[in-house]
Amino acid sequence: DGRNYKHALKLIQQCSSKFPKSYILKSLKTLALYRTDKRTEALQLLSEVLSMPHADESILSPLALVLRAEENWRTVTEMYAKAVAANPSSRELVEQWFYAAVRDGDYKEM
């Protein structure tokens, strides 16, 4: 993590022109936008990515970082719950779902 988010945005933009539907790029762009103080744009993109269920940790992890920074624990829990529903055999996703539910105080989910 070189913390050079402006450069990361530039590289993501270049790749996005070749792969406009790539959710991993959209997820990384969300994090880069958030870290460059473009909060509104980042949260709009985050909503777009969350509109589709994902079970890939490489997509979910950057989104979770933004949601945790926003202290939006309920959305983190819901995001991981959907991911576990799509891929219940993934131990990593189940763990992240559990941790998110604990932070959210949602003991019924556990």
Salt bridges, closest charged atoms under 4 A:
ASP1 OD2 - ARG3 NH1 3.91
GLU48 OE2 - LYS26 NZ 2.74
GLU70 OE1 - ARG39 NH2 2.65
GLU78 OE2 - ARG74 NH1 3.77
GLU95 OE2 - ARG91 NE 2.95
ASP104 OD2 - ARG74 NH2 2.86
ASP106 OD2 - ARG74 NH2 2.19
